[in-house]
Amino acid sequence: MGLRTKILLIIFTFQALVFGFLTVIFALNEAARAQMEMRRDGELLQQLLADWVNLLPKDSSNEPNWGMLGTRLQTSQIVDDYVVVARREDRLWVLAYKDFDSRIALRDEADRFEEVFRTGQISARGPSVIVPFRSSTQEPVAARVILRSAVSKSYGPALGGIVVAMATGTIFLLLVTYIYVNRTVLRPLTVLIDGAERVAGGDFSRKIPEGTAYDEMATLLRTFNLMMDRMEQYQRELQDEIRKAQQKITQTERSLFHAQRLSTTGTLAAGIAHEINNPLGGMMNAARKLQEGNLDPERQRQYLELITEGLERIRAIVQQVLQFRPKPFEPQSVAVKEVIEKSIAFLDHRARHKGVEVRNEIPPDLPPVNGDPMELQQAFLNVLMNAVDACGTSAGMVTVYGKADNTAVRVSVADNGSGMDEATLARCMDPFFTTKEVGEGTGLGLSVANNILENHGGRLDISSTKGRGTTVTFILQAANGLHADPPKA
């Protein structure tokens, strides 16, 4: 039920109760006034009947001539109908009547006649009045008379007029009240509701009309427009703050990524230096022998081949370092197996130094993924380094395997190292969180790898059991674009 209907029902109910109460009061007052006038007219009639009876002639049995009384009543200008009754031998006798059926009169109003004979009081009820009086022989007599003035004074027509007047007034006041309430309350509320719905939808462009009034509703509309202005201003300010915060987050992510890349490069620097120093030492020894000049041609050829092999090895190591340098983000179709092989080659010395075997079990038919090869190599290298470090210095095993389904390419790096408990697993991808000794890790490896995967429309899935090892699964979208989100810049 709408607010208009409720207000209309409330107004109608209230006014109907008020006017109904007034109608009842007026009707009761009118009935009381009519009865009072009937009683007064009955008293006058009682005196008139007593005078007429005393003037009636008597017959041989000293009985008044009631026929002449009937004639007088019938010719009277104030009597419309009548019946005259006497009580004889405990019975009611009809002495005279006009149009009344005497039997009906005695049957229907016997109780009233008996009451009048017993009390001697006038009985006025409705349009009829029963008047007691005495005949010339002092016999109790009563006349039931309908006065012409009583017919004209009946409160029935007056009551009908009152009801019509009250109903007309009720309808008129109801319409006036509804029009006023609709104009001053309901219509502004409808406008206010429409404005609130627009604000809820984020539209602050259209203000609601305020009008020229200065009542509470107009003040509410003006206050609502002021609230809309402030909310629009706050929304603009909030959007500016969000944009600035996003820019700061992006800059921070870039800084963390570069810091972790530098940390990874520094960690691998020792292994790279060892890889270069080994052939470099042999080359220096061969060069010194050649400088002495006392070698036969076969030995000279062997030393020259040793120097050439060492230089080729150093060139290959430098080439790997150059491939690891930062490049612009250029999404393309990337062969996962090739990226894994380069990442494993980069940490080969670190793995051999720790006595950890790294197995590449990526199937050759694994579908390519869409992304940047250098970014993905960075992510795989971070996870592989963590896996090698988790195996400690004992005989460890790191296995890289993969598979593809209809939605994604999944590459897993599993180790048999120390594993993680639930608390460590819950925080392992938080920036700067690490379980390594001070100076051995930055706590950025998994965080940066996860950011790279998210920028490629994928994610990392990590499962681990304390004392049994850890498995990190890379979930990437295939290069065919099925169910894939485009990589972020």
Summary of the structure (lengths in Angstrom):
residues: 489
radius of gyration: 59.1
end to end distance: 55.3
largest distance: 200.3
contacts: 1406
relative contact order: 0.06
helix: 59%
strand: 17%
